[in-house]
Amino acid sequence: MNWYDYVLWTGWMLGLLLILAYSFVLFFGAPYLPTMKKQREEALDLLGLTAGQTLVDLGSGDGRLLALAAERGFRAVGYEINPFLFVYSWLRTRRYGWRVKIRLQSFWQADLSQADGVFVFLIAHHMGRLDKLLSARNSKQALKVVSHAFPIPGKQPFKRSGSLFLYIY
Ligand SMILES: C[S@@+](CC[C@H](N)C(=O)[O-])C[C@H]1O[C@@H](n2cnc3c(N)ncnc32)[C@H](O)[C@@H]1O
């Protein structure tokens, strides 16, 4: 193999890895699409957390919401299964130190016992399963949940602001 073949082969392999990392998540949750700045701000306003409380982003993508939460003085925990997004978001939020934790793990196994607020931007056909996950949470404390774009089927939102739905569990 000469150097040209080697570069070409490496390029193909990297491309394939990227495609796989971004497409396999479709089986487990939603594809990557970041929430815009305006909605990120509104989502945190809607959750109404106070400094020191914990926000969990189920499918935290590139970590933008986690960074904003940390800037507002919250603890932020993200679950992300795309390894590229996990590394990118970890690098992006490193400067917030202990305030931000990101787990390379499926959010279907998320520990929500310490969460005060949850943010999700998923896909319609996973919202019913999400409802079960949130309802099965092992805590007596009320949990505020904001879903971007997709309502939870059969559950009345406590409040709505544009494409954001606030629920209380
Ligand atoms: C629509 S994006 C939302 C990203 C971020 N929360 C935001 O609003 O900007 C959904 C993210 O969830 C991730 N994801 C999908 N299924 C997942 C699962 N089962 N566990 C953890 N992350 C998942 C995807 O890789 C993607 O980054």
The ligand as a Tripos MOL2 file, in Angstrom:
@<TRIPOS>MOLECULE
LIG
   27    29     1     0     0
SMALL
NO_CHARGES

@<TRIPOS>ATOM
      1 C1        -31.9240   16.2600   19.2650 C.3       1 LIG1
      2 S1        -30.3150   16.0440   20.0130 S.3       1 LIG1
      3 C2        -30.4530   17.1600   21.3850 C.3       1 LIG1
      4 C3        -29.0940   17.6550   21.8870 C.3       1 LIG1
      5 C4        -29.1780   18.6270   23.0690 C.3       1 LIG1
      6 N1        -29.9670   18.0810   24.1600 N.3       1 LIG1
      7 C5        -29.7730   19.9310   22.6380 C.2       1 LIG1
      8 O1        -30.9720   20.1170   22.8810 O.co2     1 LIG1
      9 O2        -29.0610   20.7550   22.0270 O.co2     1 LIG1
     10 C6        -30.5080   14.4350   20.7660 C.3       1 LIG1
     11 C7        -29.2120   13.8760   21.3240 C.3       1 LIG1
     12 O3        -29.5050   12.7030   22.0520 O.3       1 LIG1
     13 C8        -28.4690   11.7410   21.8130 C.3       1 LIG1
     14 N2        -29.0630   10.4330   22.1130 N.ar      1 LIG1
     15 C9        -29.9800    9.7560   21.3750 C.ar      1 LIG1
     16 N3        -30.3410    8.6330   22.0060 N.ar      1 LIG1
     17 C10       -29.6530    8.5870   23.1770 C.ar      1 LIG1
     18 C11       -29.6290    7.6710   24.2750 C.ar      1 LIG1
     19 N4        -30.3890    6.5610   24.3060 N.pl3     1 LIG1
     20 N5        -28.8190    7.9610   25.3220 N.ar      1 LIG1
     21 C12       -28.0420    9.0740   25.3220 C.ar      1 LIG1
     22 N6        -28.0270    9.9810   24.3040 N.ar      1 LIG1
     23 C13       -28.8280    9.7380   23.2440 C.ar      1 LIG1
     24 C14       -28.0840   11.9790   20.3710 C.3       1 LIG1
     25 O4        -26.7990   11.4900   20.0900 O.3       1 LIG1
     26 C15       -28.1830   13.5040   20.2830 C.3       1 LIG1
     27 O5        -26.9670   14.1110   20.5940 O.3       1 LIG1
@<TRIPOS>BOND
     1     1     2 1
     2     2     3 1
     3     2    10 1
     4     3     4 1
     5     4     5 1
     6     5     6 1
     7     5     7 1
     8     7     8 2
     9     7     9 1
    10    10    11 1
    11    11    12 1
    12    11    26 1
    13    12    13 1
    14    13    14 1
    15    13    24 1
    16    14    15 ar
    17    14    23 ar
    18    15    16 ar
    19    16    17 ar
    20    17    18 ar
    21    17    23 ar
    22    18    19 1
    23    18    20 ar
    24    20    21 ar
    25    21    22 ar
    26    22    23 ar
    27    24    25 1
    28    24    26 1
    29    26    27 1
@<TRIPOS>SUBSTRUCTURE
     1 LIG1         1 GROUP 0 **** ****
